[in-house]
Amino acid sequence: MPRTPFFLSPNSILSSRTVLSYPRRSLLVDRVACQSLAVVARSRPYLTDAIRTHQARKMAPQLDSYFQKVDALSNSFIERLRQAVAIPSISSEAARRPDVVRMGHFLADELTKLGASVELRPLGKQDGTDLDLPPVVLARYGSDKNKRTILVYGHYDVQPAEKSDGWDTEPFELTVKEDGRMCGRGSTDDKGPVLGWLSAIEAHQAAGIEFPVNLLMCFEGMEEYGSDGLDDLVNAEGKKYFADADAVCISDNYWLGTEKPCLTYGLRGCNYYSIEVSGPGADLHSGVFGGTAQEPMTDLVRIMASLVDTDGKILIPGIAEQVTPVTAEEEGLYEGIAFTMDTLHASLGSKTTIFEDKKRTLMARWRYPSLSLHGIEGAFSAPGAKTVIPARVIGKFSIRSVPNMDIDKTNEAVFRYVKEVHKKLGSKNSMKVYPQHCGKWWVASPNHWNFSAAAKATERVWGVKPDFTREGGSIPITLTFEEATGKNVLLLPMGSSTDGAHSINEKLDKRNYIEGIKLLGAYLHYVAEEPMN
């Protein structure tokens, strides 16, 4: 029989004796006995909603105090973000590796000041190099066996950035605009959300509020370069350091738009490839050798042009055939999501969309695979004119995968097709194709208590129920955490769709940062109150 929810008024909660009603049942509860209601609930599970409502009422003043303290400390939280953005922790550049390590130590120091127990876990050497990988920051805050434990993940490395790329401001100086935009590399991806967890701890301490859960933290420094070494650590520690985790929360994604928050339960995977074409023994002068030598760049451009058409259709046989068919019921879910084409146009900075309607756009972004061309290494790309014929060029592209695509089958299809295209060119240049890294798609259950807690926290902070969404991007470690711990994983975004992660002028709105800190804390409070399921 389905449970019918009922509510306690504020007056009834304050009374010494309260009747909790349920169809054909009632229970006379003494106010003093509320501490042992959980015992009663085990024998009368239909009371769970009443108990949770009562506990939420008790928790409300604590959240109000917490929110007020976050507002009071907002300037110091922004200053901490400013210090973090100032560290150019670019994981893809070997010369910046000391800065990545410095950022890891910055986080460890800040966590230690807050009373967390911290480890800087080494990961060994980067694959194929003598370069040390930056350490993973592992931290624990609280060890109360009577509380739930939440494992949170984030990354402290960032994408490359130079003022000359087109930034309006210095990328590694946090610039707070009059309209509240906080511009700087890593502000939204992912230093702001990572520091949000630290700020939530600090605000609880400053408000004198007991922290509602135990917190396990895992912050890495190689996410922007394939998370080298992290999978092995998470798999090794899944039943050790992370053994106490009841659920996992990751804040490394974004709202669909700029006004309505969302919770994310699915991601596409990513297979990243390189096509390498070489011929001459050295770069050539086009005035001397043009028309007399088969040019690697010509071969590469023709191969890459054969992978995908202008409307985004993947031309490689064996890719689309793997995709799980879309049901009519699933198609109906997209209409209710708060997303507009105007929002997408604002994010694009143009109206060059493939589709003109919301449903097909969202399905193309979340539900179907896509293939994108990313660049050519070895080609002349500086300003000006240079009549060079490159001797060796490497084209880079990726395929975003969806259920039920298989990594090995996708690789086989790509290799077979690229080799066939090269063979048809009849070129004497050599060609090889290989994967840079591969990550599987991920879909979780949004009906878990982890998502319920986040939904309640979102409504409490933002005043609206969140959309439940999937995303077109990839966070490979999400699936690793799920498989290593056996626990539900939630994606809880802080930033909005216009933040421009990986782009010039990356920003995090001050509103999203401060309210996001409130959201992280509220989520942990509601986690503590949610029944197990």
N, C-alpha and C positions, 0 to 999 in steps of 0.2 A: 504494500500500500504506500503510495507516495506521501512524503511528509509535507504537511502544510505549514509554512513558516508563520511564526507569531512573534510579537514584539513586546518588550517591556517598556513602559513609559518611564521617563526620568523619575516621576514620583513613586512608581511602584518599586524601582530599584532602591530608592532610599528608605522605603518602609521596612519595618522589622520582619514582617511576614508577607510573603508574596505567593500568589497562586499562579503557577505556570500552566497554561491551558493547552490542550491538544485534543483533537476530535476523540471523544469517548474516553479521554484520559485527563487527569489533572494531578498535579503534585504540589503539596504544600511545602514550601521551602523556607526554612528559617534563614535570615540574613547571615547569621554567623556560620551557617553550614555551607555557604557558597564556596568556601575553600575546598570542600570535598565533593563538589558537584561532579567532578570528573569520574569519581568512583561510582556515583549513581548512574552516570551516563553509560557506563559499560554494561549495566544491566538493563537500561532503558534508553537505547540509542536514539529514540525519537526526540529526546531532550537536547541533542547536540546543538541544534540551531539556537535554542534558548540560552544555553550556556555561553555559546560564542557571542551572542548579542550582549549578554551581561558583561562578558569580559571586554568586549569592544567599547562598551560604555565606560568601563573603568580606565581603559587605555586612552580614551580621547583627550583628557586633560594633559596626559604625558606628551602626546603628539603636538598639542597646541604649544606647550612649553618648548618642545624640540624645534618646531617651526620658527618660533620667535627667536630662539638662540641662533639658528642658521642665518636668519636675517641680520641679527646683531653682529655676527662674525663674517658676513659676506665679503667685506673688504679684505680681511686676512686670507680668506679662501681664494680670492682672486689673486692676491699677492703670491700665494704658494703656486698657483698655476703660472704666474708670470716667471717665477724662478725655474719652473720645470720647462717651459717653452724656450727659455734662454739656453738650454742645453741642447745642442744640435745632434741628437741621438739618431743619426741616419744609419740604419743597419746594413744597407746595401753598399755603402762606401767603406772600404777597408781603412782609409785614412781617418774616418770618423769613429772607428771602433772604440778608442779611448773615451769618446764622449758618450757612447752608448753605455759603457761600463760605469761612467760617472753618473749617468742618470739612474742606473740601478742602485748605486750606493746612496744617491739622494733619497730615493724611495725608502730604502732600508733604514736610513737615519731618521726620516720623518715618522716611520712606523714605530721605531724604537722609542722615540720621544713620547708616543702615545701609549706606550706600555705593551705593545705587541712583542711576542717572541719571534725573532726574525732569523732566517737563514739565507745566505747568498749561495745558491747551489750551482757549482760549476757544471758545464755541459761538455767540456772537452774542446776539440778542435773543429773548426768549420770544415765541412766535407771538401776534400781535395786541396786543402790549404794548411798552412801552419798557423793560421789565425785563430786565436782563442775566441770561442763563442761567449757572448755576454752572459752573465749569470742570471738564473731565474730567481726572483725574489719570492721566497716562501715565507708566509707569516701566519701566525695564529693569534687571535684576540679573543680570550675567554676560553674556559675549559670546564664549564658547568655541565655535568652529565644530565641534569634535569632540563637542559635547554636543547633546542634543535641547533644543528650546525649547518651553516650555509657556506659553500665553497664559491668564491668569486674569482673570475679571471679577467685580466686585461693585459695590455702591452704598453711598454714605455719607449719603444722605438718609433721612428717616424719616416715618412717619405722624404726624398731629397727636395731641397728648395733653395733657390737663389733669387735675390731681388731682380736680377736680369731676366728671370723667367716671365716677368710681367706682374709681379706683386706690387700693390700700391704702397705697402709698408715693408719694413724689414721682416722677413719671415720668422726670425728667431727673437723677435722682440714683441711681446704681447701688447697690442695696441687696442685700447678700449674706445670705441667710437661713441659719439653722442647718442646714436640710436640703439646702443647696447650691444652691438657686435664686438666680440673680442677676437681680433684677428691674430693669427700666429700658427705656425706649423705645429701640429699635434694638439691644438686647442680642443678639437672635437674628436680627433683620432690619434691616440686614445687617452691622452694625458688628463683631459678634463674629467672623463668618467672614472679613470683610475683614482685620481685625487678625490673624487666624490666620495668614495668609500672611506678614505682617511678623514675627510671633513665630517662625514656622518658620525664617526667615532668621536671626534673632537667636540662636536656639538652636543652629543649625549653627555660627555664628561662635563662640559661647561654648564649644562642645564641641570646637572646632578641627577640624571635619569639613568636607571639601570639599563645596560645594553641588553636587548631582548633575546639575542641568540649568541652562539659562538660563531666566530667568523674565521674561515680559512681563506687565505689569499694566495694567488698564484699569478705573478706578473712577469711576463717575459720580455726579452729585448730583441727578438728576431722575427716578430710576426710579419713585418713588411718585407721579409726576405725568405719566406717559406717556413718559418717556425723551426728552423734547423735544430734538432736535438730535443725538442719539447715532447714530441710523441713518446719517445723512449722514457723520458722522466715520468710523464703522466701515467703511462702503462705500468711502470715499475712501482709508483707510489699510490696507485689506485686503491689498493687494499692495505696501505701502510699510512703514509702521511695524510692521505685524503680519506682514510677508512671511515672517519666519523661523519663525513658529509651526508646530510639527508637530502640535499638537492644542490643544484649548481645554478649560478646566475652570471651572465655575461652582459656587460654593457659596452658594446663595440659596434653598434649599428644605429639606425636613424629612423625618425618618423617618416611616414609617407609624404606628409605635407609640412606645413609650418605652424598649424594650430591644434591639430588633434593628435594626442599621443597614441602609441600602439604597443602591442606585445607581439613578439615574433616567435613563431614555432617551426619555421622551415627555412632552409637555405639551399641555394644551388651549390653544386660542387664546382671545382675548377681544375681542368687539365691544361697545363701551360706547355707549349711546344716551341722548339727552334728548328728552322730549316736552314742548313748551312750549304752554300754553294761556293765552290772555289775552282780556279783554273790557272791563270797566270802565276808565275813565281813571285811577282811583285806587282804593285800598283802600276798602271800604265798611263801614258799621255794619249789622250783621245786624238790629238792631231797626228800622232805617229802611228797608233795602232787601231784607231777607230775604223771599222769596216774590214779589218783583217783578222781580228781575234773574236772568238765567241765570249761574250761578256757575262760574268756571273750575275750581275745585277739584272740584266734582261731576263735570264732564266728565273731568278727568284721572284721578280715582279709578276711574271706570267703564272708561276705556280701559286703565289699568294692570291692572285686575282681569281683563281679557279676554286677557291675554298668556300666562298660565300657570295651571294648576289646583293644588289643594292637594297633590297627589301629585307635583308637579314636571313634569307633562307640558306641553310647549310647545304652545300652541294656535295658533301661527302656521303656516299652510300653507306648504310649500316649505322647511322646515328639516329635519325628520326624513328627508325624501326624499333629502337629499344625503349622508347618513351611510353609510360603507362597512359592508356587512353583516358581522356577527360570525360567524366560523367555529366549528365544534365544537372544533377543536384549540385555538383561542384561548380559548374558554370554560374549557377544562380547566386553563389556566395559573393561574387565580385561586385555586384551592383550596390550592395549595402555599405561598401567600404568608402570612407571619407577620403576621396582622392579626385582631383580634377585635372583635366588636361592643361588648364592654365598654370597649375602648380608645376606640372612637368615642364612646360615651356619656360617657366621662370628658372627652374633648375638647369635646363639646357642652355638658357640664354638665347634661344631661338625657337622657331616652330618647325624644325626639321624632323618631326616625329614620323615613324613609319605608319602608325595607325592614328585615326582621328577620334576614337572612342576609348572610354575608360576600360571596359572589360577586356578587349583584345590587347590593350597596352599592358595591363596588369598580368594577364596570362602569358604574354610574351616575356615579361620581366621575371616572373616567378615560376611559371608552370612548364615552359618549354625551354629547350637548350638554345644557346646562342653561340656564335663564333665571332670573335673580334680580332682585328689585326692591330698590333701594338707598335711595331717599329722595325727598323733595319739597322743592325749594328755593322759598322765598317763602311757605311756610305757617308759621303760628304754631306753635312747638314748645317754647317756654319753659315753665317751671313756672307753674301758676296758670291763670286763665281769662281769655280775651280774645275778645270777640265780633266779630272782624274777618272780613270776606269778602275774601280776597286778590284783587287785580286781575289778577295774573299769577303763575302757578305753573309750575315745571319738574319733571317727574318723571324719575327716572333709573333705568335698568335696564341689564343686560348679558346677553349670550349667550356662554357658553363653547363654543367650536367644537372639532370633532374631524375626523379624516380622513373623507371628502374634502371637507369643507365649503369653499366658496369665499366670500371676503369680499364680493365684489360681488353675488353671487347672494343671500347672506344679507341684505345691506342692502336689496336690492330687495324681498325678501319682507317684511321688517319695515316698510318705508315703505308698501308697498301695503296691508298688513293694517291698520296703524294709521289710515291715511287712510280706509279702508272703515268701520272701527268708528266713527270720528268722524262720518262722513257719516250713518251710521245713527242717531246720537244726535239728529240734527236740531237741533243747537245753533247759535246765532248767534255764539258765541265762535270766535275764530280759533285754529287749531292748526298747529303745524309740528313735524316730527320730524327729527332729524339725529344723525349719529354724533359722539361726542367723540373716540374713537380706536379703531382696529382693529388686532388682531394675529393672525397666523396660527398655527395649531397646528404642533407640531414633533415628529418622531419620528426618532431616530438608530439606528445599528446598535450593539447591545450586545456584538457579537462583536469589536469593534475592540480593538487593544492598549491603547488608552487606558482602556477599561473593565476589561480584564484586570489592568492595573497597579493600578487602584483596588480591584478585588476582592481581590487579594493583600494590599494594604495594610490593607484592612478586616479581613481574617482575622488579620493579624499584630497589629493594635492591639486589636481587640475580641474575637478568639478565635472568631468565627463567620463563615460565608460570608454575604455580604449578599444580600438579596432584590433582584431586578431589577424595577423598578417604573416605572409612568407616574404622572403627577400630574394633578389636576384644575385646578390653577392655571396661570397664564401668566407666562412671562418672555420677552416678545417679542424681546428682543435675542439670545436663544439662536439663533433661526433666522437673524437678521442675521449673526451671527458665522459660522455654518455656511456661508451663501451667500457672504459676503465673502471668507473665507479658503479655502473648499473643504476644511476640515479637520473631523475628528470632534469633537463637543462632548459633554462629560460633565457631568452634574449630580451633585455630591458633597456631600450634606447634612451639616451639623454638628449642627443642633438636632433636637429630637424633636417629636412631634405635639402635645404639650400646652404648647408654648412660647407660644402665644397671640399670634403676630405680628399686627399691626393691631388687637389687642384691648387691653382694659385689663389691667394687671398682666403685660404681656409679660415673658418671662424666658428666660434661657439657663442650663441647669444647669451648674454648675461642672465636673462630670464630663465633660459633652459638650464644653465649651470646651477643657479641658486635653487630653483624649483626642483631641479634634478637631484640635488643633494637631499632635499626634503623627501623626494620620492624614494630614494634608496633607503633612508631611515624608516619611512613609513612601511615600505615593503617588508623590512625585517620585523617590524612589530606585528604586522598581519601574518607573517610566516609563523610567528610564535603562537598565534591563536588558531590557525587553521587545523582542522581535524585531519588525520592521516587518511589517505585513500589510495 
